[in-house]
Amino acid sequence: MPPQQMNVAMMTSGGLAPCLASSVAYLTEFWAAALKDGKISGLSLRMYFDGYKGVLTGDSTVVDPALYDQCACWHEMGGSPIGNSRVKLTNIKDCLARGFIKEGETPLEVAAQQLIKDGINVIHTIGGDDTNTQAAELSKVQHTYILEKHGGKVVVVGMPKTIDNDVYPIVQTFGADTAAEQGSIFFQNVVSESTANPRMLIIHEVMGRDSGSLTASTAQKYRELIKATKFCGPGFTMTQKSRDIHAVWIPELHFSIEAEGERLKKVMDENGCVNVFLSEGAGVEEIVKEMEANGEDIPRDAFGHIKLDKINPGVYFSKRLATLVGAEKTLVQKSGYFARAAASNAFDRGLIRECAQKGVESAIEGVSGCMGQDEDKEGTPIRAIEFERIKGGKPFDKDVAWFQALIKDIGQVA
């Protein structure tokens, strides 16, 4: 088949992660390279603003080819250079209420119509499991609507962004390593607050709705920092033990807060402080049951997810634990927004680069899917994983050797 003119679109969606800007930069780089190498005969790059909202409303821009090389600057920045939003293409009621569609329209067909209008051949959906399950729906509708009714085809190539690292069947999602690194840096400063008051309880609340992967990885990276830190002693109250982590609570670990309180009371008595790393998804079921029993409404987003920032797991657990350990002062600090807004680190850039390169190749070959390391294939190759296999909610493997060693080292019962 001779080289073709490619009209390519990109969009970023969902919450932020340290990968969005680099994904846009690398995809731009490899599409420009494909044109230069003669793999395609022509190239148009269109950026839809604010995720699926931009696709539904037609809010977009075509990038001047003179700017392709300049897009490398995005590697140094966090956030998204084209904006995000949370929009569910199958939630007609929500899209109608927000003015993205008119009465009688369906979001999927409106999105498909916009892609036809803009002459799009390929769209890169850069987002988490929600974004890519919506991409799967878009991929389906393009067969029934775009192909059958209009004789066209749009290749949908997803890029797996989420700091939660909880997407089946992908080994490692973009941004998770950077977020863990940044979360450890965040707590390296916050832990100093343990010296501001006697018997201080600090809860470090880490993002992670269904998976404790980010919390565990953040704890691992933080302990690496602590072990490399020099302390002066004896005779000083600031010690490696006082700045260490004393508990890691994640959804995959079932624990008794009373038993943990008894253990951590001894830590408090010995060190004058207790530091807990808490996954925001830990104990949510218990909190929701209590709220429902009290007749309270459970706040949810357009995807039906519980709004964790509204129910505050950190505050809930801090109140219970403070009494058990005899804390004089309690501090709950959330690293999520700090961590997810960072620029991608070297590890994530390497992963994004490989996936972007193969994603462009896949798009040219006409193959849709979500790029990533396929854990169900021998050797976990990077490939366009079939959208029907993409699913969120993958739990962290709490039995992995490094995590079991961490838990044992801090004295927590797994």
TIKETOR-85750 format. One record per residue (C-alpha): residue number from 1; residue in three letters; x, y, z. Coordinates in nm, 2 decimals. Layout:
{resi->NUM resn->ALA px->X py->Y pz->Z}
...
END
This chain:
{resi->1 resn->MET px->0.00 py->0.00 pz->0.00}
{resi->2 resn->PRO px->0.15 py->0.34 pz->-0.10}
{resi->3 resn->PRO px->0.20 py->0.60 pz->0.18}
{resi->4 resn->GLN px->-0.12 py->0.79 pz->0.27}
{resi->5 resn->GLN px->-0.21 py->1.13 pz->0.39}
{resi->6 resn->MET px->-0.28 py->1.10 pz->0.77}
{resi->7 resn->ASN px->-0.51 py->1.33 pz->0.96}
{resi->8 resn->VAL px->-0.42 py->1.26 pz->1.32}
{resi->9 resn->ALA px->-0.60 py->1.39 pz->1.63}
{resi->10 resn->MET px->-0.50 py->1.38 pz->2.00}
{resi->11 resn->MET px->-0.68 py->1.44 pz->2.32}
{resi->12 resn->THR px->-0.60 py->1.40 pz->2.69}
{resi->13 resn->SER px->-0.87 py->1.31 pz->2.94}
{resi->14 resn->GLY px->-0.94 py->1.22 pz->3.30}
{resi->15 resn->GLY px->-0.73 py->1.33 pz->3.60}
{resi->16 resn->LEU px->-0.38 py->1.46 pz->3.55}
{resi->17 resn->ALA px->-0.07 py->1.23 pz->3.55}
{resi->18 resn->PRO px->0.30 py->1.30 pz->3.49}
{resi->19 resn->CYS px->0.29 py->1.18 pz->3.13}
{resi->20 resn->LEU px->0.03 py->1.38 pz->2.94}
{resi->21 resn->ALA px->0.26 py->1.64 pz->2.81}
{resi->22 resn->SER px->0.53 py->1.39 pz->2.72}
{resi->23 resn->SER px->0.28 py->1.17 pz->2.54}
{resi->24 resn->VAL px->0.17 py->1.46 pz->2.32}
{resi->25 resn->ALA px->0.54 py->1.55 pz->2.26}
{resi->26 resn->TYR px->0.65 py->1.20 pz->2.16}
{resi->27 resn->LEU px->0.34 py->1.13 pz->1.94}
{resi->28 resn->THR px->0.41 py->1.45 pz->1.76}
{resi->29 resn->GLU px->0.78 py->1.36 pz->1.72}
{resi->30 resn->PHE px->0.71 py->1.01 pz->1.58}
{resi->31 resn->TRP px->0.43 py->1.13 pz->1.34}
{resi->32 resn->ALA px->0.67 py->1.40 pz->1.21}
{resi->33 resn->ALA px->0.94 py->1.13 pz->1.17}
{resi->34 resn->ALA px->0.70 py->0.91 pz->0.98}
{resi->35 resn->LEU px->0.63 py->1.19 pz->0.74}
{resi->36 resn->LYS px->1.00 py->1.27 pz->0.70}
{resi->37 resn->ASP px->1.09 py->0.90 pz->0.64}
{resi->38 resn->GLY px->0.82 py->0.87 pz->0.37}
{resi->39 resn->LYS px->0.60 py->0.62 pz->0.57}
{resi->40 resn->ILE px->0.31 py->0.86 pz->0.51}
{resi->41 resn->SER px->0.26 py->1.11 pz->0.22}
{resi->42 resn->GLY px->0.12 py->1.40 pz->0.43}
{resi->43 resn->LEU px->0.03 py->1.49 pz->0.79}
{resi->44 resn->SER px->-0.22 py->1.70 pz->0.98}
{resi->45 resn->LEU px->-0.21 py->1.71 pz->1.36}
{resi->46 resn->ARG px->-0.53 py->1.82 pz->1.53}
{resi->47 resn->MET px->-0.55 py->1.87 pz->1.91}
{resi->48 resn->TYR px->-0.89 py->1.85 pz->2.07}
{resi->49 resn->PHE px->-0.91 py->2.07 pz->2.38}
{resi->50 resn->ASP px->-1.03 py->1.94 pz->2.72}
{resi->51 resn->GLY px->-1.06 py->1.57 pz->2.63}
{resi->52 resn->TYR px->-1.39 py->1.43 pz->2.50}
{resi->53 resn->LYS px->-1.55 py->1.77 pz->2.57}
{resi->54 resn->GLY px->-1.35 py->1.91 pz->2.28}
{resi->55 resn->VAL px->-1.44 py->1.61 pz->2.05}
{resi->56 resn->LEU px->-1.81 py->1.67 pz->2.13}
{resi->57 resn->THR px->-1.81 py->2.04 pz->2.08}
{resi->58 resn->GLY px->-1.55 py->2.06 pz->1.80}
{resi->59 resn->ASP px->-1.32 py->2.27 pz->2.01}
{resi->60 resn->SER px->-0.97 py->2.20 pz->1.85}
{resi->61 resn->THR px->-0.67 py->2.34 pz->1.67}
{resi->62 resn->VAL px->-0.46 py->2.22 pz->1.39}
{resi->63 resn->VAL px->-0.09 py->2.24 pz->1.48}
{resi->64 resn->ASP px->0.14 py->2.44 pz->1.25}
{resi->65 resn->PRO px->0.40 py->2.20 pz->1.11}
{resi->66 resn->ALA px->0.66 py->2.46 pz->1.20}
{resi->67 resn->LEU px->0.58 py->2.39 pz->1.57}
{resi->68 resn->TYR px->0.64 py->2.01 pz->1.55}
{resi->69 resn->ASP px->1.00 py->2.03 pz->1.67}
{resi->70 resn->GLN px->0.91 py->2.28 pz->1.94}
{resi->71 resn->CYS px->0.67 py->2.03 pz->2.11}
{resi->72 resn->ALA px->0.97 py->1.86 pz->2.27}
{resi->73 resn->CYS px->0.95 py->2.14 pz->2.53}
{resi->74 resn->TRP px->0.64 py->1.96 pz->2.69}
{resi->75 resn->HIS px->0.88 py->1.70 pz->2.84}
{resi->76 resn->GLU px->0.98 py->1.96 pz->3.10}
{resi->77 resn->MET px->0.63 py->2.03 pz->3.21}
{resi->78 resn->GLY px->0.35 py->1.87 pz->3.40}
{resi->79 resn->GLY px->-0.02 py->1.89 pz->3.32}
{resi->80 resn->SER px->-0.17 py->1.87 pz->2.97}
{resi->81 resn->PRO px->-0.08 py->2.12 pz->2.70}
{resi->82 resn->ILE px->-0.43 py->2.07 pz->2.55}
{resi->83 resn->GLY px->-0.64 py->2.04 pz->2.87}
{resi->84 resn->ASN px->-0.84 py->1.76 pz->3.03}
{resi->85 resn->SER px->-1.20 py->1.69 pz->3.14}
{resi->86 resn->ARG px->-1.41 py->1.40 pz->3.28}
{resi->87 resn->VAL px->-1.67 py->1.31 pz->3.02}
{resi->88 resn->LYS px->-1.84 py->0.98 pz->2.97}
{resi->89 resn->LEU px->-1.96 py->0.93 pz->2.62}
{resi->90 resn->THR px->-2.22 py->0.67 pz->2.72}
{resi->91 resn->ASN px->-2.36 py->0.90 pz->2.99}
{resi->92 resn->ILE px->-2.62 py->1.08 pz->2.78}
{resi->93 resn->LYS px->-2.79 py->1.26 pz->3.07}
{resi->94 resn->ASP px->-2.46 py->1.41 pz->3.20}
{resi->95 resn->CYS px->-2.35 py->1.52 pz->2.85}
{resi->96 resn->LEU px->-2.69 py->1.68 pz->2.79}
{resi->97 resn->ALA px->-2.69 py->1.86 pz->3.12}
{resi->98 resn->ARG px->-2.34 py->2.00 pz->3.05}
{resi->99 resn->GLY px->-2.44 py->2.13 pz->2.71}
{resi->100 resn->PHE px->-2.22 py->1.90 pz->2.51}
{resi->101 resn->ILE px->-2.51 py->1.75 pz->2.31}
{resi->102 resn->LYS px->-2.86 py->1.84 pz->2.22}
{resi->103 resn->GLU px->-3.19 py->1.67 pz->2.30}
{resi->104 resn->GLY px->-3.23 py->1.35 pz->2.09}
{resi->105 resn->GLU px->-2.85 py->1.32 pz->2.03}
{resi->106 resn->THR px->-2.62 py->1.05 pz->2.16}
{resi->107 resn->PRO px->-2.26 py->1.15 pz->2.26}
{resi->108 resn->LEU px->-2.10 py->0.87 pz->2.07}
{resi->109 resn->GLU px->-2.26 py->0.96 pz->1.74}
{resi->110 resn->VAL px->-2.19 py->1.33 pz->1.80}
{resi->111 resn->ALA px->-1.83 py->1.24 pz->1.86}
{resi->112 resn->ALA px->-1.82 py->1.03 pz->1.54}
{resi->113 resn->GLN px->-1.98 py->1.30 pz->1.34}
{resi->114 resn->GLN px->-1.71 py->1.55 pz->1.46}
{resi->115 resn->LEU px->-1.43 py->1.31 pz->1.36}
{resi->116 resn->ILE px->-1.59 py->1.27 pz->1.01}
{resi->117 resn->LYS px->-1.63 py->1.65 pz->0.98}
{resi->118 resn->ASP px->-1.26 py->1.70 pz->1.07}
{resi->119 resn->GLY px->-1.15 py->1.42 pz->0.83}
{resi->120 resn->ILE px->-0.97 py->1.23 pz->1.11}
{resi->121 resn->ASN px->-0.80 py->0.90 pz->1.02}
{resi->122 resn->VAL px->-0.64 py->0.84 pz->1.36}
{resi->123 resn->ILE px->-0.72 py->0.96 pz->1.71}
{resi->124 resn->HIS px->-0.49 py->0.91 pz->2.01}
{resi->125 resn->THR px->-0.68 py->0.89 pz->2.34}
{resi->126 resn->ILE px->-0.44 py->0.97 pz->2.62}
{resi->127 resn->GLY px->-0.60 py->0.87 pz->2.95}
{resi->128 resn->GLY px->-0.67 py->0.61 pz->3.21}
{resi->129 resn->ASP px->-0.90 py->0.31 pz->3.21}
{resi->130 resn->ASP px->-1.21 py->0.53 pz->3.19}
{resi->131 resn->THR px->-1.07 py->0.72 pz->2.89}
{resi->132 resn->ASN px->-0.97 py->0.40 pz->2.71}
{resi->133 resn->THR px->-1.30 py->0.21 pz->2.78}
{resi->134 resn->GLN px->-1.47 py->0.52 pz->2.62}
{resi->135 resn->ALA px->-1.22 py->0.49 pz->2.34}
{resi->136 resn->ALA px->-1.34 py->0.13 pz->2.30}
{resi->137 resn->GLU px->-1.69 py->0.25 pz->2.27}
{resi->138 resn->LEU px->-1.58 py->0.51 pz->2.01}
{resi->139 resn->SER px->-1.39 py->0.23 pz->1.83}
{resi->140 resn->LYS px->-1.71 py->0.03 pz->1.82}
{resi->141 resn->VAL px->-1.93 py->0.31 pz->1.70}
{resi->142 resn->GLN px->-1.69 py->0.40 pz->1.42}
{resi->143 resn->HIS px->-1.75 py->0.06 pz->1.27}
{resi->144 resn->THR px->-2.13 py->0.09 pz->1.28}
{resi->145 resn->TYR px->-2.16 py->0.47 pz->1.22}
{resi->146 resn->ILE px->-1.85 py->0.59 pz->1.04}
{resi->147 resn->LEU px->-1.77 py->0.28 pz->0.83}
{resi->148 resn->GLU px->-2.12 py->0.16 pz->0.74}
{resi->149 resn->LYS px->-2.30 py->0.50 pz->0.70}
{resi->150 resn->HIS px->-2.01 py->0.71 pz->0.57}
{resi->151 resn->GLY px->-1.76 py->0.46 pz->0.43}
{resi->152 resn->GLY px->-1.48 py->0.59 pz->0.65}
{resi->153 resn->LYS px->-1.26 py->0.46 pz->0.92}
{resi->154 resn->VAL px->-1.09 py->0.60 pz->1.22}
{resi->155 resn->VAL px->-0.81 py->0.41 pz->1.40}
{resi->156 resn->VAL px->-0.83 py->0.46 pz->1.77}
{resi->157 resn->VAL px->-0.49 py->0.43 pz->1.95}
{resi->158 resn->GLY px->-0.50 py->0.47 pz->2.33}
{resi->159 resn->MET px->-0.21 py->0.57 pz->2.56}
{resi->160 resn->PRO px->-0.25 py->0.43 pz->2.92}
{resi->161 resn->LYS px->-0.23 py->0.72 pz->3.17}
{resi->162 resn->THR px->-0.30 py->0.66 pz->3.54}
{resi->163 resn->ILE px->-0.09 py->0.71 pz->3.85}
{resi->164 resn->ASP px->-0.29 py->0.43 pz->4.01}
{resi->165 resn->ASN px->-0.12 py->0.17 pz->3.79}
{resi->166 resn->ASP px->-0.44 py->-0.04 pz->3.80}
{resi->167 resn->VAL px->-0.53 py->-0.12 pz->3.44}
{resi->168 resn->TYR px->-0.57 py->-0.48 pz->3.31}
{resi->169 resn->PRO px->-0.37 py->-0.62 pz->3.13}
{resi->170 resn->ILE px->-0.10 py->-0.35 pz->3.13}
{resi->171 resn->VAL px->0.22 py->-0.41 pz->3.34}
{resi->172 resn->GLN px->0.29 py->-0.04 pz->3.40}
{resi->173 resn->THR px->0.08 py->0.26 pz->3.32}
{resi->174 resn->PHE px->0.23 py->0.60 pz->3.24}
{resi->175 resn->GLY px->0.30 py->0.84 pz->3.52}
{resi->176 resn->ALA px->0.28 py->0.59 pz->3.81}
{resi->177 resn->ASP px->0.66 py->0.58 pz->3.87}
{resi->178 resn->THR px->0.69 py->0.96 pz->3.86}
{resi->179 resn->ALA px->0.40 py->1.00 pz->4.10}
{resi->180 resn->ALA px->0.56 py->0.76 pz->4.35}
{resi->181 resn->GLU px->0.89 py->0.94 pz->4.32}
{resi->182 resn->GLN px->0.72 py->1.28 pz->4.37}
{resi->183 resn->GLY px->0.51 py->1.15 pz->4.66}
{resi->184 resn->SER px->0.82 py->1.04 pz->4.84}
{resi->185 resn->ILE px->0.97 py->1.39 pz->4.79}
{resi->186 resn->PHE px->0.65 py->1.54 pz->4.92}
{resi->187 resn->PHE px->0.66 py->1.34 pz->5.24}
{resi->188 resn->GLN px->1.03 py->1.40 pz->5.29}
{resi->189 resn->ASN px->0.93 py->1.76 pz->5.38}
{resi->190 resn->VAL px->0.60 py->1.68 pz->5.55}
{resi->191 resn->VAL px->0.76 py->1.43 pz->5.79}
{resi->192 resn->SER px->0.95 py->1.72 pz->5.95}
{resi->193 resn->GLU px->0.62 py->1.83 pz->6.10}
{resi->194 resn->SER px->0.66 py->1.54 pz->6.34}
{resi->195 resn->THR px->0.91 py->1.77 pz->6.52}
{resi->196 resn->ALA px->0.66 py->2.05 pz->6.56}
{resi->197 resn->ASN px->0.46 py->1.89 pz->6.84}
{resi->198 resn->PRO px->0.50 py->1.61 pz->7.09}
{resi->199 resn->ARG px->0.31 py->1.29 pz->7.01}
{resi->200 resn->MET px->0.23 py->1.38 pz->6.65}
{resi->201 resn->LEU px->0.03 py->1.16 pz->6.42}
{resi->202 resn->ILE px->0.08 py->1.22 pz->6.04}
{resi->203 resn->ILE px->-0.14 py->1.05 pz->5.78}
{resi->204 resn->HIS px->0.01 py->1.07 pz->5.43}
{resi->205 resn->GLU px->-0.29 py->1.01 pz->5.21}
{resi->206 resn->VAL px->-0.19 py->0.88 pz->4.86}
{resi->207 resn->MET px->-0.41 py->0.85 pz->4.56}
{resi->208 resn->GLY px->-0.54 py->0.51 pz->4.46}
{resi->209 resn->ARG px->-0.91 py->0.43 pz->4.43}
{resi->210 resn->ASP px->-0.90 py->0.05 pz->4.39}
{resi->211 resn->SER px->-0.53 py->-0.03 pz->4.40}
{resi->212 resn->GLY px->-0.26 py->0.02 pz->4.66}
{resi->213 resn->SER px->0.01 py->0.02 pz->4.40}
{resi->214 resn->LEU px->0.09 py->0.39 pz->4.42}
{resi->215 resn->THR px->0.09 py->0.39 pz->4.80}
{resi->216 resn->ALA px->0.32 py->0.09 pz->4.81}
{resi->217 resn->SER px->0.56 py->0.23 pz->4.55}
{resi->218 resn->THR px->0.57 py->0.57 pz->4.72}
{resi->219 resn->ALA px->0.65 py->0.40 pz->5.05}
{resi->220 resn->GLN px->0.93 py->0.20 pz->4.89}
{resi->221 resn->LYS px->1.08 py->0.51 pz->4.73}
{resi->222 resn->TYR px->1.05 py->0.72 pz->5.05}
{resi->223 resn->ARG px->1.23 py->0.45 pz->5.25}
{resi->224 resn->GLU px->1.51 py->0.44 pz->5.00}
{resi->225 resn->LEU px->1.55 py->0.82 pz->5.06}
{resi->226 resn->ILE px->1.55 py->0.77 pz->5.44}
{resi->227 resn->LYS px->1.80 py->0.49 pz->5.43}
{resi->228 resn->ALA px->2.04 py->0.71 pz->5.23}
{resi->229 resn->THR px->2.00 py->1.00 pz->5.48}
{resi->230 resn->LYS px->2.27 py->1.05 pz->5.75}
{resi->231 resn->PHE px->2.16 py->1.12 pz->6.11}
{resi->232 resn->CYS px->2.35 py->1.25 pz->6.41}
{resi->233 resn->GLY px->2.31 py->1.06 pz->6.74}
{resi->234 resn->PRO px->2.24 py->0.94 pz->6.99}
{resi->235 resn->GLY px->2.10 py->1.22 pz->7.20}
{resi->236 resn->PHE px->1.87 py->1.37 pz->6.94}
{resi->237 resn->THR px->1.50 py->1.31 pz->6.89}
{resi->238 resn->MET px->1.51 py->1.33 pz->6.51}
{resi->239 resn->THR px->1.62 py->0.98 pz->6.41}
{resi->240 resn->GLN px->1.58 py->0.74 pz->6.12}
{resi->241 resn->LYS px->1.31 py->0.56 pz->6.31}
{resi->242 resn->SER px->1.11 py->0.88 pz->6.38}
{resi->243 resn->ARG px->1.12 py->0.98 pz->6.01}
{resi->244 resn->ASP px->1.04 py->0.63 pz->5.89}
{resi->245 resn->ILE px->0.71 py->0.49 pz->5.79}
{resi->246 resn->HIS px->0.53 py->0.30 pz->6.06}
{resi->247 resn->ALA px->0.23 py->0.17 pz->5.87}
{resi->248 resn->VAL px->0.12 py->0.12 pz->5.51}
{resi->249 resn->TRP px->-0.26 py->0.08 pz->5.47}
{resi->250 resn->ILE px->-0.38 py->-0.02 pz->5.12}
{resi->251 resn->PRO px->-0.71 py->-0.17 pz->5.00}
{resi->252 resn->GLU px->-0.55 py->-0.51 pz->4.94}
{resi->253 resn->LEU px->-0.44 py->-0.55 pz->5.31}
{resi->254 resn->HIS px->-0.72 py->-0.63 pz->5.55}
{resi->255 resn->PHE px->-0.63 py->-0.48 pz->5.89}
{resi->256 resn->SER px->-0.79 py->-0.42 pz->6.23}
{resi->257 resn->ILE px->-0.75 py->-0.06 pz->6.33}
{resi->258 resn->GLU px->-0.77 py->-0.16 pz->6.69}
{resi->259 resn->ALA px->-0.48 py->-0.40 pz->6.65}
{resi->260 resn->GLU px->-0.28 py->-0.15 pz->6.45}
{resi->261 resn->GLY px->-0.36 py->0.11 pz->6.71}
{resi->262 resn->GLU px->-0.22 py->-0.11 pz->6.99}
{resi->263 resn->ARG px->0.10 py->-0.17 pz->6.78}
{resi->264 resn->LEU px->0.14 py->0.19 pz->6.68}
{resi->265 resn->LYS px->0.08 py->0.31 pz->7.04}
{resi->266 resn->LYS px->0.42 py->0.15 pz->7.12}
{resi->267 resn->VAL px->0.58 py->0.33 pz->6.83}
{resi->268 resn->MET px->0.43 py->0.66 pz->6.95}
{resi->269 resn->ASP px->0.56 py->0.60 pz->7.30}
{resi->270 resn->GLU px->0.91 py->0.52 pz->7.17}
{resi->271 resn->ASN px->0.95 py->0.78 pz->6.90}
{resi->272 resn->GLY px->0.71 py->1.06 pz->6.99}
{resi->273 resn->CYS px->0.54 py->1.03 pz->6.65}
{resi->274 resn->VAL px->0.36 py->0.79 pz->6.41}
{resi->275 resn->ASN px->0.37 py->0.82 pz->6.03}
{resi->276 resn->VAL px->0.11 py->0.63 pz->5.82}
{resi->277 resn->PHE px->0.09 py->0.59 pz->5.45}
{resi->278 resn->LEU px->-0.28 py->0.55 pz->5.36}
{resi->279 resn->SER px->-0.42 py->0.47 pz->5.02}
{resi->280 resn->GLU px->-0.73 py->0.68 pz->4.96}
{resi->281 resn->GLY px->-0.92 py->0.37 pz->4.86}
{resi->282 resn->ALA px->-0.85 py->0.18 pz->5.19}
{resi->283 resn->GLY px->-1.15 py->0.14 pz->5.41}
{resi->284 resn->VAL px->-1.38 py->0.32 pz->5.17}
{resi->285 resn->GLU px->-1.65 py->0.05 pz->5.19}
{resi->286 resn->GLU px->-1.66 py->0.09 pz->5.57}
{resi->287 resn->ILE px->-1.69 py->0.47 pz->5.54}
{resi->288 resn->VAL px->-1.96 py->0.45 pz->5.28}
{resi->289 resn->LYS px->-2.16 py->0.20 pz->5.49}
{resi->290 resn->GLU px->-2.14 py->0.44 pz->5.79}
{resi->291 resn->MET px->-2.25 py->0.74 pz->5.57}
{resi->292 resn->GLU px->-2.54 py->0.55 pz->5.43}
{resi->293 resn->ALA px->-2.65 py->0.44 pz->5.78}
{resi->294 resn->ASN px->-2.65 py->0.80 pz->5.87}
{resi->295 resn->GLY px->-2.87 py->0.89 pz->5.57}
{resi->296 resn->GLU px->-2.59 py->1.09 pz->5.40}
{resi->297 resn->ASP px->-2.57 py->1.11 pz->5.02}
{resi->298 resn->ILE px->-2.27 py->0.95 pz->4.86}
{resi->299 resn->PRO px->-2.11 py->1.19 pz->4.61}
{resi->300 resn->ARG px->-2.02 py->1.04 pz->4.27}
{resi->301 resn->ASP px->-1.88 py->1.16 pz->3.94}
{resi->302 resn->ALA px->-2.00 py->1.12 pz->3.58}
{resi->303 resn->PHE px->-1.86 py->0.76 pz->3.58}
{resi->304 resn->GLY px->-2.03 py->0.66 pz->3.90}
{resi->305 resn->HIS px->-1.71 py->0.67 pz->4.10}
{resi->306 resn->ILE px->-1.73 py->0.78 pz->4.46}
{resi->307 resn->LYS px->-1.57 py->1.12 pz->4.50}
{resi->308 resn->LEU px->-1.30 py->1.03 pz->4.75}
{resi->309 resn->ASP px->-1.20 py->1.39 pz->4.81}
{resi->310 resn->LYS px->-1.55 py->1.44 pz->4.95}
{resi->311 resn->ILE px->-1.55 py->1.15 pz->5.19}
{resi->312 resn->ASN px->-1.20 py->1.21 pz->5.32}
{resi->313 resn->PRO px->-1.06 py->0.87 pz->5.42}
{resi->314 resn->GLY px->-0.75 py->1.03 pz->5.57}
{resi->315 resn->VAL px->-0.96 py->1.24 pz->5.81}
{resi->316 resn->TYR px->-1.18 py->0.94 pz->5.90}
{resi->317 resn->PHE px->-0.89 py->0.72 pz->5.99}
{resi->318 resn->SER px->-0.69 py->0.99 pz->6.16}
{resi->319 resn->LYS px->-0.98 py->1.05 pz->6.41}
{resi->320 resn->ARG px->-1.00 py->0.69 pz->6.50}
{resi->321 resn->LEU px->-0.63 py->0.63 pz->6.52}
{resi->322 resn->ALA px->-0.54 py->0.94 pz->6.71}
{resi->323 resn->THR px->-0.74 py->0.82 pz->7.01}
{resi->324 resn->LEU px->-0.58 py->0.47 pz->7.00}
{resi->325 resn->VAL px->-0.22 py->0.60 pz->6.99}
{resi->326 resn->GLY px->-0.27 py->0.89 pz->7.22}
{resi->327 resn->ALA px->-0.18 py->1.16 pz->6.97}
{resi->328 resn->GLU px->-0.17 py->1.52 pz->7.09}
{resi->329 resn->LYS px->-0.19 py->1.65 pz->6.74}
{resi->330 resn->THR px->-0.29 py->1.50 pz->6.40}
{resi->331 resn->LEU px->-0.19 py->1.61 pz->6.05}
{resi->332 resn->VAL px->-0.35 py->1.47 pz->5.73}
{resi->333 resn->GLN px->-0.15 py->1.56 pz->5.42}
{resi->334 resn->LYS px->-0.25 py->1.45 pz->5.06}
{resi->335 resn->SER px->0.03 py->1.42 pz->4.80}
{resi->336 resn->GLY px->-0.20 py->1.34 pz->4.51}
{resi->337 resn->TYR px->-0.22 py->1.68 pz->4.34}
{resi->338 resn->PHE px->0.15 py->1.75 pz->4.40}
{resi->339 resn->ALA px->0.25 py->1.42 pz->4.26}
{resi->340 resn->ARG px->0.02 py->1.40 pz->3.96}
{resi->341 resn->ALA px->0.11 py->1.75 pz->3.83}
{resi->342 resn->ALA px->0.48 py->1.68 pz->3.79}
{resi->343 resn->ALA px->0.67 py->1.64 pz->3.46}
{resi->344 resn->SER px->0.74 py->1.28 pz->3.38}
{resi->345 resn->ASN px->1.07 py->1.13 pz->3.50}
{resi->346 resn->ALA px->1.33 py->0.94 pz->3.30}
{resi->347 resn->PHE px->1.16 py->0.60 pz->3.36}
{resi->348 resn->ASP px->0.82 py->0.72 pz->3.24}
{resi->349 resn->ARG px->0.96 py->0.91 pz->2.94}
{resi->350 resn->GLY px->1.13 py->0.59 pz->2.83}
{resi->351 resn->LEU px->0.81 py->0.39 pz->2.86}
{resi->352 resn->ILE px->0.60 py->0.67 pz->2.69}
{resi->353 resn->ARG px->0.86 py->0.69 pz->2.41}
{resi->354 resn->GLU px->0.84 py->0.32 pz->2.33}
{resi->355 resn->CYS px->0.46 py->0.32 pz->2.34}
{resi->356 resn->ALA px->0.43 py->0.63 pz->2.12}
{resi->357 resn->GLN px->0.67 py->0.49 pz->1.86}
{resi->358 resn->LYS px->0.48 py->0.16 pz->1.84}
{resi->359 resn->GLY px->0.15 py->0.35 pz->1.86}
{resi->360 resn->VAL px->0.23 py->0.55 pz->1.55}
{resi->361 resn->GLU px->0.34 py->0.23 pz->1.37}
{resi->362 resn->SER px->0.02 py->0.06 pz->1.47}
{resi->363 resn->ALA px->-0.19 py->0.35 pz->1.35}
{resi->364 resn->ILE px->-0.02 py->0.35 pz->1.01}
{resi->365 resn->GLU px->-0.10 py->-0.02 pz->0.99}
{resi->366 resn->GLY px->-0.46 py->0.05 pz->1.07}
{resi->367 resn->VAL px->-0.46 py->-0.14 pz->1.40}
{resi->368 resn->SER px->-0.66 py->0.01 pz->1.69}
{resi->369 resn->GLY px->-0.59 py->-0.06 pz->2.06}
{resi->370 resn->CYS px->-0.44 py->0.07 pz->2.38}
{resi->371 resn->MET px->-0.06 py->0.08 pz->2.38}
{resi->372 resn->GLY px->0.12 py->-0.09 pz->2.67}
{resi->373 resn->GLN px->0.31 py->-0.39 pz->2.80}
{resi->374 resn->ASP px->0.07 py->-0.68 pz->2.76}
{resi->375 resn->GLU px->0.11 py->-0.89 pz->3.07}
{resi->376 resn->ASP px->-0.09 py->-1.18 pz->2.92}
{resi->377 resn->LYS px->0.16 py->-1.22 pz->2.63}
{resi->378 resn->GLU px->0.50 py->-1.40 pz->2.67}
{resi->379 resn->GLY px->0.77 py->-1.14 pz->2.73}
{resi->380 resn->THR px->0.51 py->-0.86 pz->2.80}
{resi->381 resn->PRO px->0.56 py->-0.70 pz->2.46}
{resi->382 resn->ILE px->0.45 py->-0.34 pz->2.39}
{resi->383 resn->ARG px->0.16 py->-0.37 pz->2.15}
{resi->384 resn->ALA px->-0.19 py->-0.23 pz->2.06}
{resi->385 resn->ILE px->-0.39 py->-0.42 pz->2.32}
{resi->386 resn->GLU px->-0.74 py->-0.49 pz->2.22}
{resi->387 resn->PHE px->-0.98 py->-0.24 pz->2.38}
{resi->388 resn->GLU px->-1.22 py->-0.51 pz->2.50}
{resi->389 resn->ARG px->-0.94 py->-0.64 pz->2.72}
{resi->390 resn->ILE px->-0.88 py->-0.30 pz->2.88}
{resi->391 resn->LYS px->-1.03 py->-0.27 pz->3.23}
{resi->392 resn->GLY px->-0.96 py->-0.08 pz->3.55}
{resi->393 resn->GLY px->-0.96 py->-0.19 pz->3.91}
{resi->394 resn->LYS px->-0.65 py->-0.42 pz->3.89}
{resi->395 resn->PRO px->-0.54 py->-0.48 pz->4.25}
{resi->396 resn->PHE px->-0.18 py->-0.44 pz->4.36}
{resi->397 resn->ASP px->0.00 py->-0.77 pz->4.42}
{resi->398 resn->LYS px->0.06 py->-0.74 pz->4.80}
{resi->399 resn->ASP px->0.25 py->-1.07 pz->4.79}
{resi->400 resn->VAL px->0.53 py->-0.93 pz->4.58}
{resi->401 resn->ALA px->0.86 py->-0.99 pz->4.76}
{resi->402 resn->TRP px->0.97 py->-0.62 pz->4.79}
{resi->403 resn->PHE px->0.64 py->-0.52 pz->4.95}
{resi->404 resn->GLN px->0.64 py->-0.81 pz->5.19}
{resi->405 resn->ALA px->0.99 py->-0.72 pz->5.30}
{resi->406 resn->LEU px->0.89 py->-0.36 pz->5.35}
{resi->407 resn->ILE px->0.59 py->-0.46 pz->5.57}
{resi->408 resn->LYS px->0.80 py->-0.70 pz->5.77}
{resi->409 resn->ASP px->1.07 py->-0.43 pz->5.82}
{resi->410 resn->ILE px->0.84 py->-0.18 pz->5.97}
{resi->411 resn->GLY px->0.68 py->-0.43 pz->6.20}
{resi->412 resn->GLN px->0.33 py->-0.44 pz->6.04}
{resi->413 resn->VAL px->0.14 py->-0.77 pz->6.03}
{resi->414 resn->ALA px->0.06 py->-0.84 pz->5.66}
END
